[in-house]
Amino acid sequence: MANIEAQIKPGGMDQRAIVNLLYQVVASIKGICAKLDDDGGVTDTDHEANVYTAIFNGEITDGRGNTLRNLVTAAEDRYCSISPAGITPAALTELLYQIFDMLETLTEQLDAGEGVTDTDYEAKCYTAKILWIIENVKGSVLGNGTAFYIRPGSIPESILVEVFYNLVDAIETLTEQLDADAGVTDTNYEALWFTATILMRVQNSAGNAVGNDLTTTP
């Protein structure tokens, strides 16, 4: 029987689960971008270049030893590295900043891109989901709302759980919207880059859960 219990929930998450989820989130964003670049209905072919290659600046190794690695030369001093064996509060904050930045950049490009019919990707998949302002190690800020200001250093576990929940929810919402968009040719974004990639479940403080089957999670 599949394990459907949330691995990340209020009062219950460990470093391995955090790293695995972050790996899956970044892998999903990268995969969505690559698929958009190859999609016959989407004119732009630089989503991966603009969103992943230009923004993700670090190294993530998950519990199975899979690694995502990319260096933004102009921002070498913001390079972050995380693995189940080590994740500092500063590295976690920097990586979350980069994920927020990737989501915003991707949804803005979709709204402006030729071939895509919908123009509310940012509103539905970024603004409505990313409800915190975050500050990176250089003092740059982005995000939405005023509920909590995430700064370099420790992040309360209660806030971190909500952030993780909304990130996974944003990816599900984004892939569902792409599948339904009349201008996008492919209709398996959710199947490939949510259902088959986000192999963990996150439960928020309201008791809602998002994510997928944990049977293959490392």
C-alpha contacts under 8 A as a table, 3 or more apart, distances in Angstrom:
res1	aa1	res2	aa2	distance
2	A	213	D	6.31
2	A	214	L	6.76
2	A	215	T	5.55
3	N	213	D	6.44
3	N	214	L	5.40
3	N	215	T	5.75
4	I	201	R	7.28
4	I	212	N	7.53
4	I	213	D	5.86
4	I	214	L	6.25
5	E	201	R	7.02
5	E	214	L	7.94
6	A	9	K	6.28
6	A	200	M	7.01
6	A	201	R	4.52
6	A	202	V	5.19
6	A	203	Q	5.93
6	A	209	A	7.20
7	Q	12	G	7.19
7	Q	13	M	6.19
7	Q	17	A	6.58
7	Q	200	M	6.65
7	Q	201	R	5.98
7	Q	202	V	6.39
8	I	12	G	5.95
8	I	13	M	4.76
8	I	14	D	7.84
8	I	17	A	6.90
8	I	18	I	7.58
8	I	161	V	6.81
8	I	201	R	6.69
8	I	202	V	4.83
8	I	203	Q	6.30
9	K	12	G	5.12
9	K	13	M	6.28
9	K	161	V	6.14
9	K	202	V	5.86
9	K	203	Q	4.72
9	K	204	N	6.05
9	K	205	S	7.57
10	P	13	M	7.65
10	P	157	E	7.46
10	P	158	S	6.19
10	P	161	V	6.37
10	P	203	Q	7.29
10	P	204	N	6.66
10	P	205	S	6.18
11	G	157	E	7.71
11	G	158	S	7.85
13	M	17	A	6.35
13	M	18	I	7.14
14	D	17	A	5.43
14	D	18	I	6.39
15	Q	18	I	5.10
15	Q	19	V	6.21
15	Q	84	P	6.00
15	Q	87	I	7.53
16	R	19	V	5.26
16	R	20	N	6.11
16	R	62	D	7.69
16	R	63	G	6.52
16	R	83	S	7.69
16	R	84	P	4.67
16	R	85	A	7.91
17	A	20	N	5.14
17	A	21	L	6.13
18	I	21	L	5.29
18	I	22	L	6.21
19	V	22	L	5.15
19	V	23	Y	6.12
19	V	60	I	7.45
19	V	61	T	7.54
19	V	62	D	5.99
19	V	63	G	7.65
19	V	82	I	6.97
19	V	83	S	6.07
19	V	84	P	6.03
20	N	23	Y	5.15
20	N	24	Q	6.28
20	N	62	D	4.99
20	N	63	G	6.27
20	N	84	P	7.93
20	N	218	P	7.70
21	L	24	Q	5.07
21	L	25	V	6.17
21	L	198	I	7.34
21	L	200	M	6.83
22	L	25	V	5.07
22	L	26	V	6.24
22	L	60	I	7.89
23	Y	26	V	5.39
23	Y	27	A	6.02
23	Y	60	I	6.03
23	Y	61	T	7.10
23	Y	62	D	6.17
23	Y	68	L	7.38
24	Q	27	A	5.01
24	Q	28	S	5.96
24	Q	197	T	6.08
24	Q	198	I	5.56
24	Q	199	L	7.61
25	V	28	S	5.11
25	V	29	I	6.35
25	V	167	L	7.67
25	V	168	V	7.19
25	V	171	I	7.90
25	V	198	I	6.88
26	V	29	I	5.16
26	V	30	K	6.19
26	V	99	I	7.13
27	A	30	K	5.13
27	A	31	G	6.04
27	A	68	L	7.49
27	A	197	T	7.56
28	S	31	G	5.04
28	S	32	I	6.07
28	S	171	I	7.78
28	S	193	W	5.11
28	S	194	F	6.88
28	S	197	T	6.29
28	S	198	I	7.45
29	I	32	I	5.19
29	I	33	C	6.25
29	I	52	Y	7.52
29	I	102	M	7.74
29	I	103	L	7.74
29	I	171	I	7.87
29	I	193	W	7.83
30	K	33	C	5.23
30	K	34	A	6.26
30	K	48	E	6.39
30	K	51	V	7.89
30	K	52	Y	5.87
31	G	34	A	5.13
31	G	35	K	6.09
31	G	193	W	6.45
32	I	35	K	5.15
32	I	36	L	6.13
32	I	175	T	7.95
32	I	189	Y	6.92
32	I	193	W	6.39
33	C	36	L	5.09
33	C	37	D	6.27
33	C	47	H	5.04
33	C	48	E	4.73
33	C	51	V	7.44
33	C	52	Y	7.74
33	C	106	L	7.86
34	A	37	D	5.13
34	A	38	D	6.54
34	A	47	H	6.96
34	A	48	E	5.53
35	K	38	D	5.16
35	K	39	D	6.02
35	K	189	Y	7.95
36	L	39	D	4.97
36	L	42	V	6.56
36	L	44	D	7.91
36	L	45	T	7.17
36	L	47	H	6.91
37	D	42	V	7.21
37	D	44	D	6.45
37	D	45	T	4.10
37	D	46	D	6.24
37	D	47	H	6.15
37	D	48	E	7.23
38	D	42	V	7.93
38	D	45	T	6.99
39	D	42	V	5.54
39	D	184	V	7.01
39	D	185	T	6.19
39	D	186	D	6.50
40	G	43	T	7.57
40	G	184	V	7.51
40	G	185	T	5.92
40	G	186	D	7.93
41	G	115	G	5.64
41	G	116	V	7.40
41	G	183	G	5.75
41	G	184	V	4.86
41	G	185	T	4.91
42	V	45	T	7.66
42	V	113	G	7.65
42	V	114	E	6.47
42	V	115	G	4.63
42	V	116	V	6.07
42	V	183	G	7.06
42	V	184	V	6.04
42	V	185	T	7.63
43	T	113	G	7.05
43	T	114	E	5.32
43	T	115	G	5.47
44	D	47	H	7.01
44	D	113	G	6.40
44	D	114	E	6.76
45	T	48	E	7.93
46	D	49	A	5.07
46	D	50	N	6.00
47	H	50	N	5.23
47	H	51	V	5.76
47	H	52	Y	7.73
47	H	106	L	6.91
47	H	109	Q	7.72
48	E	51	V	5.29
48	E	52	Y	5.14
48	E	53	T	6.26
49	A	52	Y	5.97
49	A	53	T	4.87
49	A	54	A	6.02
50	N	53	T	6.31
50	N	54	A	5.30
50	N	55	I	7.35
50	N	105	T	7.69
50	N	106	L	7.97
51	V	54	A	5.86
51	V	55	I	5.84
51	V	56	F	7.63
51	V	102	M	5.20
51	V	103	L	7.88
51	V	105	T	6.16
51	V	106	L	5.99
52	Y	55	I	5.41
52	Y	56	F	5.28
52	Y	102	M	6.76
53	T	56	F	6.05
53	T	70	N	6.74
53	T	71	L	7.84
53	T	72	V	7.31
54	A	57	N	7.97
54	A	72	V	6.30
55	I	72	V	6.90
55	I	98	Q	6.35
55	I	101	D	7.30
55	I	102	M	6.49
56	F	70	N	6.26
56	F	71	L	7.31
56	F	72	V	7.22
56	F	95	L	7.99
56	F	98	Q	6.02
56	F	99	I	7.57
56	F	102	M	7.57
57	N	69	R	7.63
57	N	70	N	5.44
57	N	71	L	4.90
57	N	72	V	5.32
57	N	75	A	7.56
57	N	76	E	7.66
57	N	78	R	7.09
57	N	79	Y	5.19
57	N	80	C	6.68
57	N	98	Q	7.64
58	G	68	L	8.00
58	G	69	R	5.78
58	G	70	N	5.62
58	G	71	L	6.13
58	G	79	Y	4.84
58	G	80	C	4.53
58	G	81	S	5.44
58	G	95	L	7.77
59	E	67	T	6.84
59	E	68	L	5.59
59	E	69	R	4.33
59	E	70	N	6.62
59	E	79	Y	7.97
59	E	80	C	6.41
59	E	81	S	4.67
59	E	82	I	6.39
60	I	67	T	5.48
60	I	68	L	5.28
60	I	69	R	6.58
60	I	81	S	5.99
60	I	82	I	5.12
60	I	83	S	5.89
61	T	64	R	7.83
61	T	65	G	5.62
61	T	66	N	5.44
61	T	67	T	4.29
61	T	68	L	6.61
61	T	82	I	6.56
61	T	83	S	4.84
61	T	84	P	7.37
62	D	65	G	5.38
62	D	66	N	5.49
62	D	67	T	6.55
62	D	83	S	6.04
62	D	84	P	6.57
62	D	218	P	7.94
63	G	66	N	7.44
63	G	83	S	7.59
63	G	84	P	6.15
63	G	218	P	5.55
64	R	218	P	5.76
71	L	76	E	7.04
71	L	79	Y	7.17
72	V	75	A	5.47
72	V	76	E	6.23
72	V	79	Y	7.87
73	T	76	E	5.30
75	A	78	R	5.49
75	A	79	Y	6.99
76	E	79	Y	5.28
78	R	94	E	7.32
78	R	137	V	7.09
80	C	91	A	5.14
80	C	92	L	7.94
80	C	94	E	6.80
80	C	95	L	6.75
81	S	87	I	7.40
81	S	91	A	6.52
82	I	85	A	7.87
82	I	86	G	5.88
82	I	87	I	4.89
82	I	88	T	7.69
82	I	91	A	6.99
82	I	92	L	7.69
83	S	86	G	5.27
83	S	87	I	6.26
84	P	87	I	7.24
87	I	91	A	6.46
87	I	92	L	6.67
88	T	91	A	5.20
88	T	92	L	6.20
89	P	92	L	5.08
89	P	93	T	6.15
89	P	152	P	6.85
89	P	153	G	4.93
89	P	154	S	5.11
89	P	155	I	7.27
90	A	93	T	5.22
90	A	94	E	6.20
90	A	137	V	7.53
90	A	152	P	5.10
90	A	153	G	5.21
90	A	154	S	7.54
91	A	94	E	5.12
91	A	95	L	6.11
92	L	95	L	5.19
92	L	96	L	6.17
93	T	96	L	5.17
93	T	97	Y	6.18
93	T	134	I	7.87
93	T	135	E	7.85
93	T	136	N	6.72
93	T	150	I	7.45
93	T	151	R	6.92
93	T	152	P	5.58
93	T	153	G	7.12
93	T	155	I	7.97
94	E	97	Y	5.05
94	E	98	Q	6.33
94	E	136	N	5.46
94	E	137	V	6.74
94	E	152	P	7.34
95	L	98	Q	5.04
95	L	99	I	6.22
96	L	99	I	5.01
96	L	100	F	6.15
97	Y	100	F	5.17
97	Y	101	D	6.15
97	Y	134	I	6.24
97	Y	135	E	7.02
97	Y	136	N	6.20
97	Y	142	L	7.65
98	Q	101	D	4.91
98	Q	102	M	6.07
99	I	102	M	5.03
99	I	103	L	6.20
100	F	103	L	5.28
100	F	104	E	6.22
100	F	130	I	7.37
100	F	142	L	7.65
100	F	143	G	6.94
101	D	104	E	5.19
101	D	105	T	6.03
101	D	142	L	7.48
102	M	105	T	5.16
102	M	106	L	5.99
103	L	106	L	5.22
103	L	107	T	6.10
103	L	125	C	7.95
103	L	126	Y	6.42
104	E	107	T	5.36
104	E	108	E	6.04
104	E	122	E	6.60
104	E	126	Y	5.96
105	T	108	E	5.21
105	T	109	Q	6.14
106	L	109	Q	5.17
106	L	110	L	6.21
107	T	110	L	5.01
107	T	111	D	6.21
107	T	121	Y	5.15
107	T	122	E	4.63
107	T	125	C	7.19
107	T	126	Y	7.10
108	E	111	D	5.14
108	E	112	A	6.36
108	E	121	Y	7.18
108	E	122	E	5.68
109	Q	112	A	5.12
109	Q	113	G	5.61
110	L	113	G	4.97
110	L	116	V	6.68
110	L	119	T	7.22
110	L	121	Y	6.70
111	D	116	V	7.45
111	D	118	D	6.67
111	D	119	T	4.25
111	D	120	D	6.22
111	D	121	Y	6.02
111	D	122	E	7.02
112	A	119	T	7.11
113	G	116	V	6.12
115	G	183	G	5.29
115	G	184	V	6.98
116	V	119	T	7.79
116	V	181	D	6.95
116	V	182	A	7.40
116	V	183	G	4.62
116	V	184	V	5.98
117	T	181	D	6.11
117	T	182	A	6.01
117	T	183	G	4.99
117	T	184	V	7.73
118	D	121	Y	6.95
118	D	181	D	6.40
119	T	122	E	7.91
120	D	123	A	5.12
120	D	124	K	6.13
121	Y	124	K	5.32
121	Y	125	C	5.56
121	Y	126	Y	7.38
121	Y	174	L	7.14
121	Y	177	Q	7.88
122	E	125	C	5.40
122	E	126	Y	4.96
122	E	127	T	6.06
123	A	126	Y	5.95
123	A	127	T	4.96
123	A	128	A	6.03
124	K	127	T	6.34
124	K	128	A	5.34
124	K	129	K	7.32
124	K	173	T	7.65
124	K	174	L	7.98
125	C	128	A	6.16
125	C	129	K	6.01
125	C	170	A	5.05
125	C	171	I	7.43
125	C	173	T	6.20
125	C	174	L	5.74
126	Y	129	K	5.21
126	Y	130	I	5.52
126	Y	170	A	6.83
127	T	130	I	5.64
127	T	131	L	7.12
127	T	143	G	7.82
127	T	144	N	6.50
128	A	131	L	6.98
129	K	166	N	5.54
129	K	167	L	7.12
129	K	169	D	7.47
129	K	170	A	6.01
130	I	143	G	6.17
130	I	144	N	6.10
130	I	163	V	7.57
130	I	166	N	6.79
130	I	167	L	7.40
131	L	143	G	6.73
131	L	144	N	4.94
131	L	145	G	5.16
131	L	146	T	7.57
131	L	147	A	7.12
132	W	143	G	5.55
132	W	144	N	5.17
132	W	145	G	5.47
132	W	146	T	6.30
132	W	147	A	6.16
132	W	148	F	5.55
132	W	149	Y	6.22
132	W	150	I	7.17
133	I	141	V	6.67
133	I	142	L	5.60
133	I	143	G	4.34
133	I	144	N	5.39
133	I	145	G	6.49
133	I	146	T	6.69
133	I	148	F	6.64
133	I	149	Y	5.02
133	I	150	I	6.13
134	I	141	V	5.45
134	I	142	L	5.67
134	I	143	G	6.12
134	I	149	Y	5.79
134	I	150	I	4.49
134	I	151	R	5.99
135	E	138	K	7.80
135	E	139	G	5.63
135	E	140	S	5.49
135	E	141	V	4.37
135	E	142	L	6.86
135	E	149	Y	7.62
135	E	150	I	6.09
135	E	151	R	4.95
135	E	152	P	6.76
136	N	139	G	5.38
136	N	140	S	5.57
136	N	141	V	6.53
136	N	151	R	6.72
136	N	152	P	6.25
137	V	140	S	7.54
137	V	152	P	6.06
145	G	148	F	7.84
146	T	149	Y	6.79
148	F	159	I	7.93
150	I	155	I	6.79
151	R	154	S	7.88
151	R	155	I	7.79
155	I	159	I	6.87
155	I	160	L	6.47
156	P	159	I	5.42
156	P	160	L	6.30
157	E	160	L	4.92
157	E	161	V	6.18
158	S	161	V	5.47
158	S	162	E	6.70
158	S	205	S	7.84
159	I	162	E	5.21
159	I	163	V	6.23
160	L	163	V	5.04
160	L	164	F	6.17
161	V	164	F	5.21
161	V	165	Y	6.16
161	V	202	V	7.53
161	V	203	Q	7.53
161	V	204	N	6.20
161	V	205	S	7.92
162	E	165	Y	5.06
162	E	166	N	6.21
162	E	204	N	5.58
162	E	205	S	7.23
163	V	166	N	5.26
163	V	167	L	6.15
164	F	167	L	5.12
164	F	168	V	6.34
164	F	202	V	7.02
165	Y	168	V	5.43
165	Y	169	D	6.15
165	Y	202	V	5.47
165	Y	203	Q	6.54
165	Y	204	N	6.09
165	Y	209	A	7.64
165	Y	210	V	6.74
166	N	169	D	4.81
166	N	170	A	5.90
167	L	170	A	5.03
167	L	171	I	6.43
168	V	171	I	5.21
168	V	172	E	6.33
168	V	198	I	7.64
168	V	202	V	7.88
168	V	210	V	6.75
168	V	211	G	6.68
169	D	172	E	5.14
169	D	173	T	6.09
169	D	210	V	6.43
169	D	211	G	7.87
170	A	173	T	5.07
170	A	174	L	5.99
171	I	174	L	5.03
171	I	175	T	6.10
171	I	194	F	6.67
172	E	175	T	5.35
172	E	176	E	6.10
172	E	190	E	6.71
172	E	194	F	5.88
173	T	176	E	5.21
173	T	177	Q	6.12
174	L	177	Q	5.15
174	L	178	L	6.21
175	T	178	L	5.06
175	T	179	D	6.23
175	T	189	Y	5.17
175	T	190	E	4.60
175	T	193	W	7.28
175	T	194	F	6.98
176	E	179	D	5.20
176	E	180	A	6.40
176	E	189	Y	7.22
176	E	190	E	5.67
177	Q	180	A	5.14
177	Q	181	D	6.01
178	L	181	D	5.08
178	L	184	V	6.64
178	L	187	T	7.31
178	L	189	Y	6.71
179	D	184	V	7.18
179	D	186	D	6.74
179	D	187	T	4.28
179	D	188	N	6.26
179	D	189	Y	6.01
179	D	190	E	7.00
180	A	184	V	7.93
180	A	187	T	7.14
181	D	184	V	5.54
182	A	185	T	7.60
184	V	187	T	7.58
186	D	189	Y	7.14
187	T	190	E	7.85
188	N	191	A	5.08
188	N	192	L	6.12
189	Y	192	L	5.38
189	Y	193	W	5.68
189	Y	194	F	7.37
190	E	193	W	5.44
190	E	194	F	4.91
190	E	195	T	6.12
191	A	194	F	5.97
191	A	195	T	4.98
191	A	196	A	6.06
192	L	195	T	6.18
192	L	196	A	5.14
192	L	197	T	6.65
193	W	196	A	5.97
193	W	197	T	5.22
193	W	198	I	7.31
194	F	197	T	5.24
194	F	198	I	5.29
194	F	211	G	7.95
195	T	198	I	5.99
195	T	199	L	7.18
195	T	211	G	7.65
195	T	212	N	6.16
196	A	199	L	6.77
198	I	211	G	6.13
198	I	212	N	6.24
199	L	211	G	6.60
199	L	212	N	5.02
199	L	213	D	5.67
199	L	214	L	5.41
199	L	215	T	8.00
199	L	216	T	6.99
199	L	217	T	5.76
200	M	211	G	5.42
200	M	212	N	5.40
200	M	213	D	6.40
200	M	214	L	5.31
200	M	217	T	6.76
201	R	209	A	6.43
201	R	210	V	5.45
201	R	211	G	4.15
201	R	212	N	5.69
201	R	213	D	7.42
201	R	214	L	7.30
202	V	209	A	5.42
202	V	210	V	5.46
202	V	211	G	6.29
203	Q	206	A	7.91
203	Q	207	G	5.86
203	Q	208	N	5.42
203	Q	209	A	4.18
203	Q	210	V	6.59
204	N	207	G	5.45
204	N	208	N	5.61
204	N	209	A	6.53
205	S	208	N	7.44
213	D	216	T	7.42
214	L	217	T	5.07
